Amino acid sequence: MKGSLSNNIRLLRFVQSEMTQAELGQRVGVTRQTIAAIEAGKYSPSLEVAFRIAGEFKLPLEQVFQWQE
Amino acid sequence: MLHWQVIPYREKVAWLSIAAMLATFGPYFTLVATGYFPVTPMPDLRQLAGYAVTAAVQVTILIVGHIVLRRSNPLDAKVAADERDIAIKHRSVTTAYYVLITGMILVGVVMPFSSNGWHIVNSALFMIVLAELVQYSVMVIGYRRQAG
C-alpha cells in the first residue's frame, strides 16, 4: 500500500509570525533538524509529535498533516 | 555537499567517531597485516603496547573532539535525543549487531581450527572495530537521507 504524508508546517510557521524551525522544535520537544526533515517530507513523525505540532498551531491534525494515496 | 554548521549534533559525533577509529585502528591493522608485529607467543608485550597506544590515541581524539564539538555547538549539545535520533540509533545498532555476531561466530567458532594467539585476538578486535564503523556509518547515512 503506497502513500505519502504531506504537511503545511512551513506555511503555518510563516503565518504564525514567522516562527523558526528551532522555536517549533523546542516547543514540541524535537531538534530543529527533525522539524526540517518533517517539513521536507523525509521523516514521518510519531502521532504524539504530530499532535503536538498541530496543537502549537491550534489546528486539528488533518489541517496540518495530509495523507495522500 | 555537507554543510558542517547545519548538520545535527549527533551526526557530528558519529563523524568524529568514524574519524577517530580510521585514524587509529587504520594504521594499527595496517601494521598487523604487514607483519610489523612479529608472531610470538602470548603475551606479546610489543603487540600489547601497540594496541594500548592505539586505544589511548583513540580515546584522546574522542575526548578532544567532544570538547571541541560541545564548545562550537553549546545549544545543540544540551538538547536531548528526540524520536528521530532514537530511531536512527536503533537502526544503526541493529545493523552493527548482525556484523558483530557474524564476526564473533567466525572468530570464536571457525578461526580456532586454523589459527591461534594474536591472529584470533586481532581478528576479534577487527570485527569489533568493523561493527562500530558500520554502526556510525549507518547513523550518518540515516541523517543524510532525512536531511531537510
Backbone of each chain as ProteinMPNN parsed JSONL, in Angstrom:
{"seq_chain_A": "MKGSLSNNIRLLRFVQSEMTQAELGQRVGVTRQTIAAIEAGKYSPSLEVAFRIAGEFKLPLEQVFQWQE", "coords_chain_A": {"N_chain_A": [[0.853, -1.187, 0.0], [0.773, 2.022, -1.062], [1.619, 5.398, -0.276], [1.782, 8.83, 0.824], [2.906, 11.161, 3.271], [2.045, 14.461, 3.678], [2.552, 17.934, 4.576], [1.661, 21.145, 6.068], [3.443, 22.66, 7.469], [5.545, 24.505, 7.041], [4.236, 26.688, 5.822], [2.396, 27.301, 7.85], [4.104, 28.03, 9.907], [5.141, 30.352, 8.829], [2.866, 31.946, 8.689], [2.271, 32.17, 11.374], [3.645, 34.478, 12.698], [6.204, 34.077, 11.566], [7.566, 31.858, 12.817], [10.483, 30.163, 13.846], [12.189, 27.124, 12.753], [13.664, 26.074, 14.801], [12.425, 27.183, 17.071], [9.855, 26.033, 16.932], [10.599, 23.35, 17.115], [11.699, 23.311, 19.692], [9.417, 23.814, 21.199], [7.845, 21.545, 20.754], [9.482, 19.516, 21.48], [11.509, 18.374, 19.865], [14.454, 18.238, 17.699], [15.797, 21.012, 15.736], [16.607, 20.074, 13.279], [15.009, 17.844, 12.956], [12.464, 18.948, 12.66], [12.948, 20.222, 10.229], [13.342, 17.968, 8.605], [10.805, 16.804, 8.758], [9.211, 18.802, 7.573], [10.253, 18.718, 5.001], [9.256, 16.359, 4.169], [10.72, 14.077, 4.554], [10.836, 12.668, 6.835], [8.56, 10.935, 8.821], [6.678, 11.945, 11.481], [6.011, 10.689, 14.845], [2.704, 9.877, 16.074], [2.286, 11.247, 18.435], [4.115, 13.448, 18.345], [3.148, 14.637, 16.025], [0.568, 15.416, 16.85], [1.326, 17.238, 18.81], [2.582, 19.21, 17.275], [0.439, 20.085, 15.694], [-1.109, 21.058, 17.765], [0.433, 23.24, 18.595], [-0.099, 25.01, 16.561], [-2.701, 25.362, 17.0], [-4.636, 23.897, 15.594], [-6.681, 21.314, 14.065], [-5.413, 17.975, 13.599], [-5.642, 17.041, 10.907], [-5.56, 19.331, 9.422], [-3.017, 20.072, 9.396], [-1.396, 17.899, 8.741], [-1.518, 15.765, 5.897], [-2.675, 12.803, 4.374], [-1.782, 11.196, 1.458], [-2.908, 9.062, -1.033]], "CA_chain_A": [[0.0, 0.0, 0.0], [1.65, 3.189, -1.164], [1.042, 6.689, 0.075], [2.794, 9.715, 1.399], [2.429, 12.133, 4.246], [2.489, 15.829, 3.401], [2.164, 18.829, 5.675], [1.68, 22.599, 5.806], [4.141, 23.267, 8.608], [6.309, 25.685, 6.625], [3.263, 27.769, 5.628], [1.833, 27.658, 9.156], [5.147, 28.763, 10.646], [5.23, 31.681, 8.231], [1.648, 32.68, 9.084], [2.348, 32.466, 12.81], [4.757, 35.421, 12.922], [7.467, 33.509, 11.08], [8.197, 31.036, 13.85], [11.611, 29.42, 13.263], [12.172, 25.664, 12.951], [14.228, 25.82, 16.135], [11.39, 27.518, 18.066], [8.82, 24.983, 16.89], [11.213, 22.136, 17.645], [11.825, 23.455, 21.148], [8.082, 23.726, 21.814], [7.273, 20.193, 20.669], [10.44, 18.567, 22.036], [12.396, 17.708, 18.894], [15.511, 19.148, 17.246], [15.5, 21.824, 14.551], [16.804, 19.241, 12.085], [13.857, 16.946, 12.816], [11.393, 19.768, 12.06], [13.322, 20.403, 8.815], [13.101, 16.695, 7.917], [9.339, 16.631, 8.659], [8.741, 19.767, 6.569], [10.686, 18.272, 3.668], [8.602, 15.08, 3.88], [11.697, 12.985, 4.6], [10.646, 11.934, 8.086], [7.18, 10.941, 9.308], [6.741, 11.974, 12.941], [5.066, 9.84, 15.582], [1.409, 10.534, 16.299], [2.432, 12.168, 19.565], [4.749, 14.689, 17.869], [2.219, 15.252, 15.066], [-0.473, 16.106, 17.626], [1.937, 18.39, 19.488], [2.797, 20.248, 16.255], [-0.893, 20.637, 15.389], [-1.509, 21.808, 18.96], [1.137, 24.528, 18.606], [-0.773, 25.906, 15.601], [-4.107, 25.369, 17.422], [-5.409, 23.372, 14.469], [-6.827, 19.859, 14.112], [-4.311, 17.261, 12.942], [-5.812, 16.905, 9.454], [-5.273, 20.596, 8.731], [-1.556, 20.232, 9.37], [-0.855, 16.747, 8.004], [-2.444, 15.123, 4.962], [-2.236, 11.513, 3.813], [-2.152, 11.105, 0.043], [-2.748, 7.693, -1.584]], "C_chain_A": [[0.898, 1.25, 0.0], [0.899, 4.469, -0.818], [2.122, 7.581, 0.629], [2.133, 10.745, 2.306], [2.96, 13.512, 3.85], [2.035, 16.723, 4.55], [2.285, 20.294, 5.266], [2.507, 23.345, 6.846], [4.884, 24.545, 8.207], [5.39, 26.902, 6.483], [2.727, 28.256, 6.975], [2.854, 28.412, 10.012], [5.241, 30.192, 10.167], [4.051, 32.548, 8.682], [1.731, 33.084, 10.563], [3.627, 33.24, 13.124], [6.132, 34.807, 12.667], [8.253, 32.787, 12.176], [9.338, 30.23, 13.206], [11.443, 27.916, 13.518], [12.673, 25.326, 14.354], [13.194, 26.095, 17.224], [10.323, 26.435, 18.121], [9.364, 23.684, 17.486], [11.305, 22.159, 19.163], [10.46, 23.271, 21.818], [7.519, 22.305, 21.803], [8.256, 19.108, 21.135], [11.225, 17.751, 21.026], [13.443, 18.719, 18.429], [15.055, 19.934, 16.014], [15.602, 20.973, 13.291], [15.645, 18.281, 11.867], [12.669, 17.705, 12.224], [11.678, 19.96, 10.566], [13.035, 19.139, 8.02], [11.602, 16.439, 7.744], [8.791, 17.552, 7.563], [9.059, 19.303, 5.15], [10.045, 16.94, 3.273], [9.55, 13.899, 3.915], [11.62, 12.185, 5.89], [9.194, 12.071, 8.526], [7.201, 10.898, 10.831], [5.787, 10.974, 13.572], [3.76, 10.609, 15.748], [1.521, 11.587, 17.394], [3.026, 13.504, 19.116], [3.832, 15.401, 16.881], [1.125, 16.022, 15.803], [0.092, 17.342, 18.322], [2.136, 19.55, 18.509], [1.462, 20.914, 15.92], [-1.38, 21.502, 16.561], [-0.844, 23.171, 19.034], [0.48, 25.534, 17.669], [-2.265, 26.045, 15.923], [-5.03, 24.944, 16.276], [-5.611, 21.871, 14.652], [-5.736, 19.198, 13.262], [-4.42, 17.263, 11.418], [-5.588, 18.217, 8.693], [-3.772, 20.885, 8.682], [-0.923, 19.12, 8.537], [-1.927, 16.157, 7.095], [-1.817, 13.826, 4.451], [-2.718, 11.426, 2.38], [-1.846, 9.716, -0.486], [-2.014, 7.753, -2.924]], "O_chain_A": [[1.666, 1.489, 0.932], [-0.304, 4.587, -1.048], [3.245, 7.14, 0.875], [0.979, 11.132, 2.125], [4.167, 13.706, 3.707], [1.233, 16.315, 5.39], [2.918, 20.634, 4.267], [2.289, 24.534, 7.075], [4.861, 25.54, 8.931], [5.708, 27.995, 6.951], [2.616, 29.459, 7.214], [2.495, 29.327, 10.753], [5.397, 31.124, 10.956], [4.216, 33.723, 9.012], [1.323, 34.18, 10.949], [4.558, 32.717, 13.734], [7.076, 34.99, 13.436], [9.427, 33.067, 12.422], [9.159, 29.675, 12.122], [10.667, 27.497, 14.376], [12.168, 24.412, 15.006], [13.09, 25.337, 18.189], [9.934, 25.976, 19.195], [8.684, 23.007, 18.258], [11.028, 21.164, 19.832], [10.36, 22.648, 22.875], [6.805, 21.907, 22.723], [7.909, 17.928, 21.18], [11.568, 16.595, 21.274], [13.338, 19.909, 18.725], [14.08, 19.583, 15.349], [14.809, 21.115, 12.36], [15.328, 17.937, 10.728], [11.947, 17.169, 11.383], [10.771, 19.873, 9.738], [12.543, 19.21, 6.894], [11.173, 15.921, 6.713], [7.999, 17.122, 6.725], [8.26, 19.466, 4.228], [10.267, 16.449, 2.166], [9.24, 12.837, 3.376], [12.265, 11.145, 6.022], [8.66, 13.178, 8.598], [7.686, 9.93, 11.417], [4.871, 10.474, 12.92], [3.716, 11.828, 15.583], [0.939, 12.668, 17.303], [2.507, 14.566, 19.461], [3.743, 16.629, 16.892], [0.793, 17.147, 15.428], [-0.578, 18.371, 18.413], [1.899, 20.71, 18.845], [1.362, 22.14, 15.868], [-1.991, 22.55, 16.355], [-1.456, 24.145, 19.473], [0.486, 26.738, 17.925], [-3.0, 26.744, 15.225], [-6.067, 25.561, 16.032], [-4.808, 21.217, 15.318], [-5.211, 19.801, 12.325], [-3.427, 17.459, 10.718], [-5.444, 18.215, 7.471], [-3.323, 21.817, 8.015], [-0.027, 19.368, 7.731], [-3.095, 16.062, 7.473], [-0.627, 13.755, 4.144], [-3.911, 11.563, 2.107], [-0.714, 9.238, -0.415], [-1.781, 6.717, -3.547]]}, "seq_chain_B": "MLHWQVIPYREKVAWLSIAAMLATFGPYFTLVATGYFPVTPMPDLRQLAGYAVTAAVQVTILIVGHIVLRRSNPLDAKVAADERDIAIKHRSVTTAYYVLITGMILVGVVMPFSSNGWHIVNSALFMIVLAELVQYSVMVIGYRRQAG", "coords_chain_B": {"N_chain_B": [[26.665, 18.194, -0.94], [28.161, 18.677, 2.175], [27.092, 20.683, 4.84], [28.674, 21.751, 7.463], [27.871, 23.338, 9.626], [25.096, 23.108, 9.819], [24.391, 20.47, 10.171], [23.013, 17.791, 12.203], [23.82, 17.563, 15.715], [24.323, 14.999, 16.739], [24.997, 13.63, 14.459], [27.387, 14.827, 13.856], [28.903, 13.877, 15.986], [28.933, 11.198, 15.288], [30.438, 11.302, 12.906], [32.847, 12.15, 14.024], [33.5, 9.912, 15.586], [33.869, 7.969, 13.609], [36.062, 9.082, 12.253], [37.977, 9.056, 14.298], [38.298, 6.318, 14.723], [39.211, 5.424, 12.203], [41.586, 6.851, 12.035], [43.126, 5.735, 14.017], [42.806, 2.85, 14.386], [43.084, 2.162, 11.756], [45.867, 2.571, 10.938], [46.88, 0.742, 12.878], [45.828, -1.821, 12.168], [46.926, -1.956, 9.659], [49.637, -2.157, 10.237], [49.555, -4.61, 11.569], [48.72, -6.307, 9.492], [50.844, -6.087, 7.736], [52.83, -7.375, 9.005], [54.35, -6.11, 10.951], [54.323, -6.498, 13.678], [55.985, -9.046, 15.177], [55.189, -12.552, 15.113], [54.82, -13.91, 18.071], [54.806, -15.98, 21.064], [51.936, -15.592, 23.254], [51.862, -13.721, 26.355], [52.439, -11.012, 24.185], [54.427, -8.406, 24.526], [55.134, -6.25, 22.853], [53.177, -6.225, 20.927], [50.963, -5.854, 22.605], [51.583, -3.311, 23.588], [51.386, -1.842, 21.239], [48.657, -2.045, 20.76], [47.699, -0.783, 23.079], [48.664, 1.85, 22.785], [47.268, 2.572, 20.469], [44.586, 2.46, 21.386], [44.705, 4.405, 23.389], [45.292, 6.732, 21.936], [42.998, 6.87, 20.381], [41.001, 7.32, 22.343], [41.903, 9.796, 23.286], [41.602, 11.42, 20.986], [38.809, 11.286, 20.771], [37.968, 12.468, 23.201], [39.041, 15.115, 23.002], [37.8, 15.857, 20.616], [35.052, 15.729, 21.341], [35.005, 17.79, 23.236], [35.612, 20.017, 21.619], [33.437, 19.924, 19.836], [31.285, 20.324, 21.615], [31.849, 22.885, 22.545], [31.66, 24.371, 20.218], [29.062, 23.953, 19.486], [27.127, 24.687, 21.607], [24.366, 24.86, 22.324], [23.029, 22.86, 20.8], [24.313, 20.631, 21.833], [23.203, 20.325, 24.318], [20.614, 19.553, 23.917], [18.281, 16.96, 24.313], [18.171, 13.608, 22.948], [15.886, 13.181, 20.311], [12.832, 11.612, 18.996], [13.476, 10.927, 16.35], [16.271, 10.823, 16.371], [16.577, 8.666, 18.124], [15.353, 6.617, 16.662], [17.074, 6.446, 14.448], [19.435, 5.734, 15.752], [18.664, 3.267, 16.812], [18.294, 1.754, 14.457], [20.901, 1.759, 13.458], [22.364, 0.456, 15.456], [21.164, -2.051, 15.417], [21.886, -2.98, 12.857], [24.677, -3.024, 13.139], [24.882, -4.953, 15.103], [24.36, -7.378, 13.768], [26.62, -7.528, 12.145], [28.588, -7.734, 14.104], [27.865, -10.114, 15.474], [28.111, -11.998, 13.441], [30.831, -11.753, 12.917], [31.903, -12.539, 15.395], [31.124, -15.205, 15.499], [32.608, -16.24, 13.383], [35.223, -15.685, 14.317], [35.281, -16.87, 16.877], [34.336, -19.468, 16.557], [35.034, -20.579, 14.048], [37.706, -19.761, 13.402], [39.481, -20.882, 15.444], [40.098, -23.433, 14.461], [42.008, -23.058, 12.561], [43.757, -21.032, 13.268], [45.588, -19.249, 15.879], [46.372, -17.632, 19.047], [47.558, -14.291, 18.704], [46.474, -13.86, 16.17], [43.798, -14.577, 16.367], [43.003, -12.856, 18.405], [43.46, -10.305, 17.214], [41.764, -10.54, 15.037], [39.274, -10.68, 16.279], [39.257, -8.173, 17.451], [39.291, -6.626, 15.124], [36.767, -7.23, 14.072], [35.126, -6.09, 16.002], [35.806, -3.37, 15.731], [35.014, -3.043, 13.085], [32.246, -3.479, 13.337], [31.584, -1.273, 14.91], [32.278, 0.781, 13.137], [30.407, 0.289, 11.129], [28.076, 0.796, 12.57], [28.247, 3.621, 13.141], [28.439, 4.556, 10.538], [25.978, 3.789, 9.382], [24.382, 5.378, 10.929], [25.168, 7.974, 10.103], [24.377, 7.813, 7.411], [21.624, 7.546, 7.793], [20.959, 10.077, 8.892], [21.78, 11.719, 6.753], [20.063, 10.902, 4.686], [17.631, 11.812, 5.618], [17.971, 14.49, 5.713], [16.827, 17.791, 5.843]], "CA_chain_B": [[27.681, 18.947, -0.187], [27.861, 18.728, 3.603], [27.275, 21.977, 5.491], [29.015, 21.321, 8.82], [27.164, 24.129, 10.636], [23.668, 22.791, 9.936], [24.093, 19.048, 10.392], [22.671, 17.527, 13.604], [24.941, 17.352, 16.646], [24.635, 13.571, 16.861], [25.68, 13.219, 13.229], [28.779, 15.291, 14.005], [29.552, 12.926, 16.897], [29.158, 9.969, 14.512], [31.592, 11.577, 12.029], [34.037, 12.177, 14.886], [33.817, 8.534, 15.975], [34.41, 7.3, 12.414], [37.4, 9.636, 12.0], [38.889, 8.584, 15.358], [38.592, 4.895, 14.503], [40.037, 5.276, 10.995], [42.91, 7.437, 12.291], [43.898, 4.933, 14.975], [42.819, 1.418, 14.071], [43.543, 2.005, 10.37], [47.315, 2.278, 10.993], [47.147, -0.452, 13.693], [45.585, -3.046, 11.395], [47.891, -1.971, 8.55], [50.879, -2.713, 10.798], [49.325, -6.039, 11.833], [48.643, -7.027, 8.212], [52.142, -6.092, 7.052], [53.783, -8.171, 9.781], [55.206, -5.261, 11.789], [54.423, -7.161, 14.981], [56.373, -10.444, 14.963], [54.305, -13.522, 15.763], [55.487, -14.548, 19.21], [53.802, -16.499, 21.994], [51.277, -14.611, 24.114], [51.544, -12.355, 25.983], [53.462, -10.335, 23.396], [54.392, -7.037, 25.051], [55.203, -5.269, 21.766], [51.816, -6.193, 20.353], [50.103, -5.236, 23.62], [51.903, -1.881, 23.612], [50.793, -1.278, 20.02], [47.21, -1.924, 20.97], [47.469, 0.215, 24.133], [48.878, 3.185, 22.195], [46.149, 2.81, 19.557], [43.387, 2.748, 22.177], [44.902, 5.674, 24.091], [45.171, 7.824, 20.954], [41.585, 6.963, 20.002], [40.279, 7.967, 23.449], [42.309, 11.208, 23.304], [40.924, 12.101, 19.864], [37.38, 11.384, 21.092], [37.77, 13.457, 24.276], [39.294, 16.452, 22.441], [36.741, 16.098, 19.63], [33.799, 16.032, 22.049], [35.126, 19.132, 23.843], [35.518, 20.995, 20.526], [32.05, 19.914, 19.34], [30.409, 20.93, 22.631], [32.112, 24.327, 22.601], [31.216, 25.033, 18.988], [27.6, 23.777, 19.364], [26.683, 24.543, 23.014], [22.917, 24.647, 22.459], [22.7, 21.534, 20.244], [24.867, 19.585, 22.696], [22.357, 20.165, 25.509], [19.293, 19.026, 23.544], [18.177, 15.506, 24.45], [17.844, 12.892, 21.703], [14.441, 13.113, 20.063], [12.398, 10.317, 18.469], [14.202, 10.611, 15.107], [17.621, 10.401, 16.786], [16.474, 7.331, 18.722], [15.054, 5.674, 15.573], [18.312, 6.275, 13.662], [20.362, 4.985, 16.61], [18.158, 1.885, 16.892], [18.576, 1.095, 13.175], [22.351, 1.583, 13.298], [22.819, -0.564, 16.406], [20.662, -3.341, 14.937], [22.734, -3.387, 11.729], [26.009, -3.341, 13.667], [24.784, -6.203, 15.873], [24.493, -8.515, 12.841], [28.032, -7.575, 11.744], [29.353, -8.205, 15.266], [27.565, -11.519, 15.792], [28.715, -12.791, 12.366], [32.278, -11.721, 13.16], [32.246, -13.331, 16.586], [30.979, -16.63, 15.141], [33.782, -16.581, 12.573], [36.437, -15.635, 15.144], [35.238, -17.774, 18.027], [33.962, -20.854, 16.228], [35.727, -21.073, 12.849], [39.161, -19.498, 13.408], [40.314, -21.769, 16.279], [40.512, -24.624, 13.713], [43.118, -22.761, 11.657], [44.664, -20.005, 13.799], [45.651, -19.165, 17.333], [47.06, -16.47, 19.61], [47.251, -12.92, 18.291], [45.624, -13.844, 14.975], [42.404, -14.598, 16.822], [42.759, -11.612, 19.16], [43.35, -9.183, 16.272], [40.56, -10.724, 14.217], [38.142, -10.277, 17.122], [39.341, -6.71, 17.549], [38.898, -6.082, 13.824], [35.309, -7.35, 13.919], [34.514, -5.082, 16.891], [36.005, -2.062, 15.087], [34.158, -3.033, 11.89], [30.853, -3.295, 13.779], [31.457, 0.129, 15.333], [32.286, 1.601, 11.924], [29.106, 0.092, 10.474], [27.061, 1.493, 13.367], [28.312, 5.072, 12.923], [28.168, 4.831, 9.123], [24.526, 3.698, 9.175], [23.832, 6.571, 11.587], [25.415, 9.114, 9.206], [23.517, 7.638, 6.241], [20.267, 7.847, 8.243], [20.809, 11.537, 8.996], [21.907, 12.321, 5.413], [18.852, 10.607, 3.902], [16.499, 12.593, 6.122], [18.332, 15.905, 5.854], [15.755, 18.65, 5.301]], "C_chain_B": [[27.258, 19.049, 1.282], [28.106, 20.137, 4.139], [27.432, 21.705, 6.978], [28.184, 22.057, 9.872], [25.722, 23.674, 10.843], [23.382, 21.311, 10.201], [23.853, 18.79, 11.883], [23.901, 17.2, 14.453], [25.336, 15.877, 16.703], [25.279, 13.01, 15.597], [27.145, 13.652, 13.296], [29.557, 14.329, 14.913], [29.86, 11.619, 16.158], [30.351, 10.141, 13.574], [32.89, 11.556, 12.83], [34.468, 10.753, 15.242], [34.418, 7.759, 14.802], [35.852, 7.763, 12.17], [38.405, 9.106, 13.025], [39.27, 7.122, 15.134], [39.502, 4.691, 13.299], [41.463, 5.764, 11.25], [43.758, 6.574, 13.22], [43.97, 3.447, 14.574], [43.194, 1.144, 12.611], [45.037, 1.682, 10.351], [47.621, 0.994, 11.773], [46.974, -1.726, 12.865], [46.49, -3.127, 10.165], [49.213, -2.578, 9.029], [50.732, -4.214, 11.063], [49.373, -6.826, 10.527], [49.992, -7.111, 7.521], [53.222, -6.803, 7.859], [54.726, -7.358, 10.639], [55.4, -5.886, 13.174], [54.795, -8.619, 14.739], [55.455, -11.391, 15.721], [55.094, -14.262, 16.835], [54.42, -15.06, 20.162], [53.2, -15.383, 22.847], [51.802, -14.746, 25.542], [52.728, -11.689, 25.279], [53.43, -8.857, 23.787], [54.423, -5.976, 23.951], [53.82, -5.094, 21.129], [50.846, -5.504, 21.322], [50.317, -3.728, 23.671], [51.304, -1.18, 22.395], [49.316, -1.055, 20.177], [46.905, -0.841, 21.999], [47.626, 1.634, 23.592], [47.713, 3.543, 21.284], [44.891, 3.213, 20.333], [43.504, 4.097, 22.874], [44.736, 6.858, 23.144], [43.709, 8.0, 20.544], [40.782, 7.696, 21.079], [40.615, 9.456, 23.504], [41.609, 11.994, 22.194], [39.454, 12.314, 20.195], [37.119, 12.449, 22.161], [37.946, 14.883, 23.732], [38.178, 16.817, 21.456], [35.427, 16.465, 20.286], [33.842, 17.426, 22.672], [34.951, 20.208, 22.763], [34.072, 21.078, 20.016], [31.112, 20.601, 20.325], [30.601, 22.445, 22.683], [31.603, 25.05, 21.359], [29.71, 24.885, 18.76], [26.979, 23.658, 20.764], [25.189, 24.257, 23.161], [22.519, 23.252, 21.979], [23.167, 20.409, 21.17], [23.974, 19.307, 23.906], [21.014, 19.519, 25.2], [19.289, 17.5, 23.636], [17.83, 14.869, 23.102], [16.331, 12.86, 21.518], [14.102, 11.78, 19.389], [13.121, 9.923, 17.179], [15.626, 10.149, 15.43], [17.588, 8.96, 17.305], [16.211, 6.277, 17.643], [16.308, 5.385, 14.741], [19.325, 5.446, 14.455], [19.966, 3.5, 16.658], [18.508, 1.107, 15.615], [20.078, 0.814, 13.045], [22.884, 0.492, 14.234], [22.378, -1.956, 15.957], [21.541, -3.867, 13.797], [24.114, -3.823, 12.229], [25.996, -4.66, 14.449], [24.982, -7.413, 14.963], [25.94, -8.671, 12.366], [28.86, -8.193, 12.877], [29.118, -9.693, 15.533], [28.145, -12.444, 14.721], [30.225, -12.884, 12.586], [32.68, -12.599, 14.329], [32.104, -14.83, 16.324], [32.204, -17.081, 14.34], [35.042, -16.673, 13.439], [36.434, -16.708, 16.233], [34.985, -19.225, 17.684], [34.8, -21.414, 15.067], [37.25, -20.932, 12.965], [39.996, -20.434, 14.295], [40.766, -23.044, 15.568], [41.753, -24.356, 12.855], [44.134, -21.764, 12.214], [44.73, -20.088, 15.313], [46.276, -17.842, 17.751], [46.571, -15.128, 19.076], [46.411, -12.839, 17.024], [44.162, -13.772, 15.376], [42.062, -13.298, 17.562], [42.554, -10.443, 18.193], [42.13, -9.309, 15.363], [39.317, -10.311, 15.004], [38.085, -8.761, 17.248], [38.875, -6.059, 16.245], [37.381, -6.128, 13.643], [34.577, -6.34, 14.81], [34.619, -3.693, 16.253], [35.107, -1.949, 13.853], [32.692, -2.788, 12.265], [30.609, -1.855, 14.215], [31.403, 1.058, 14.119], [30.952, 1.505, 11.202], [28.029, 0.869, 11.232], [27.065, 2.999, 13.07], [28.039, 5.436, 11.465], [26.676, 4.787, 8.832], [23.834, 4.914, 9.804], [23.974, 7.795, 10.664], [24.498, 9.018, 7.983], [22.069, 7.983, 6.598], [20.018, 9.345, 8.321], [20.866, 12.196, 7.616], [20.645, 12.113, 4.588], [17.68, 11.488, 4.319], [16.822, 14.076, 6.254], [17.302, 16.773, 5.142], [16.24, 19.663, 4.282]], "O_chain_B": [[26.138, 19.457, 1.589], [29.171, 20.716, 3.931], [26.449, 21.458, 7.677], [27.828, 21.474, 10.897], [25.179, 23.838, 11.935], [22.23, 20.945, 10.434], [24.417, 19.481, 12.731], [24.883, 16.639, 13.967], [26.521, 15.541, 16.714], [26.021, 12.029, 15.656], [28.033, 12.929, 12.845], [30.715, 14.009, 14.646], [30.907, 11.008, 16.37], [31.181, 9.241, 13.454], [33.901, 11.017, 12.38], [35.655, 10.429, 15.203], [35.361, 6.987, 14.978], [36.742, 6.953, 11.915], [39.532, 8.753, 12.68], [40.422, 6.735, 15.331], [40.442, 3.897, 13.348], [42.427, 5.18, 10.756], [44.985, 6.676, 13.207], [45.053, 2.876, 14.444], [43.576, 0.026, 12.267], [45.442, 0.649, 9.817], [48.513, 0.237, 11.389], [47.846, -2.596, 12.853], [46.792, -4.218, 9.681], [49.827, -3.393, 8.34], [51.655, -4.991, 10.818], [49.994, -7.887, 10.46], [50.27, -8.074, 6.806], [54.385, -6.836, 7.458], [55.789, -7.846, 11.023], [56.479, -5.815, 13.762], [54.005, -9.363, 14.157], [55.0, -11.085, 16.823], [55.923, -15.122, 16.539], [53.265, -14.638, 20.091], [53.846, -14.374, 23.127], [52.172, -15.859, 25.914], [53.87, -11.794, 25.725], [52.502, -8.139, 23.415], [53.809, -4.919, 24.095], [53.372, -3.984, 20.841], [50.021, -4.685, 20.918], [49.362, -2.959, 23.784], [50.782, -0.07, 22.499], [48.781, -0.019, 19.783], [45.966, -0.064, 21.822], [46.821, 2.514, 23.899], [47.221, 4.671, 21.31], [44.218, 4.182, 19.982], [42.533, 4.85, 22.949], [44.119, 7.863, 23.497], [43.232, 9.123, 20.379], [39.983, 8.581, 20.772], [39.736, 10.286, 23.737], [41.091, 13.087, 22.424], [38.905, 13.385, 19.937], [36.176, 13.233, 22.05], [37.106, 15.751, 23.969], [37.677, 17.941, 21.462], [34.752, 17.398, 19.851], [32.852, 18.156, 22.646], [34.232, 21.187, 22.965], [33.549, 22.17, 19.794], [30.242, 21.372, 19.92], [29.639, 23.195, 22.846], [31.169, 26.199, 21.434], [29.137, 25.602, 17.94], [26.368, 22.636, 21.078], [24.793, 23.487, 24.036], [21.77, 22.545, 22.654], [22.513, 19.373, 21.284], [23.981, 18.204, 24.453], [20.347, 19.001, 26.096], [20.179, 16.833, 23.107], [17.263, 15.523, 22.225], [15.587, 12.551, 22.449], [14.97, 10.922, 19.228], [13.356, 8.74, 16.933], [16.124, 9.195, 14.832], [18.449, 8.145, 16.974], [16.769, 5.181, 17.691], [16.574, 4.24, 14.376], [19.99, 4.569, 13.903], [20.81, 2.61, 16.56], [18.956, -0.038, 15.675], [20.472, -0.252, 12.574], [23.748, -0.297, 13.85], [23.124, -2.925, 16.099], [21.897, -5.045, 13.771], [24.648, -4.848, 11.805], [26.985, -5.393, 14.454], [25.68, -8.361, 15.325], [26.432, -9.787, 12.203], [29.71, -9.053, 12.648], [30.063, -10.439, 15.786], [28.616, -13.538, 15.032], [30.818, -13.955, 12.459], [33.677, -13.317, 14.264], [32.868, -15.632, 16.859], [32.763, -18.151, 14.582], [35.826, -17.614, 13.314], [37.445, -17.366, 16.478], [35.376, -20.119, 18.434], [35.22, -22.57, 15.097], [37.991, -21.868, 12.664], [41.127, -20.753, 13.928], [41.719, -23.684, 16.014], [42.462, -25.285, 12.467], [45.246, -21.658, 11.696], [44.032, -20.881, 15.945], [46.662, -17.032, 16.908], [45.373, -14.857, 19.002], [45.705, -11.852, 16.818], [43.383, -13.009, 14.804], [40.991, -12.72, 17.376], [41.597, -9.68, 18.329], [41.536, -8.306, 14.967], [38.417, -9.67, 14.462], [37.019, -8.15, 17.166], [38.153, -5.062, 16.265], [36.783, -5.185, 13.125], [33.54, -5.801, 14.424], [33.649, -2.935, 16.235], [34.514, -0.901, 13.602], [31.99, -2.011, 11.618], [29.558, -1.282, 13.927], [30.603, 1.992, 14.068], [30.424, 2.507, 10.72], [27.178, 1.518, 10.624], [26.019, 3.581, 12.782], [27.477, 6.494, 11.181], [26.157, 5.645, 8.118], [22.836, 5.412, 9.283], [23.022, 8.551, 10.471], [23.911, 10.015, 7.565], [21.368, 8.627, 5.818], [18.982, 9.829, 7.867], [20.101, 13.119, 7.334], [20.201, 13.016, 3.878], [16.846, 11.864, 3.496], [16.047, 14.834, 6.836], [16.951, 16.523, 3.989], [15.443, 20.439, 3.755]]}, "name": "protein", "num_of_chains": 2, "seq": "MKGSLSNNIRLLRFVQSEMTQAELGQRVGVTRQTIAAIEAGKYSPSLEVAFRIAGEFKLPLEQVFQWQEMLHWQVIPYREKVAWLSIAAMLATFGPYFTLVATGYFPVTPMPDLRQLAGYAVTAAVQVTILIVGHIVLRRSNPLDAKVAADERDIAIKHRSVTTAYYVLITGMILVGVVMPFSSNGWHIVNSALFMIVLAELVQYSVMVIGYRRQAG"}
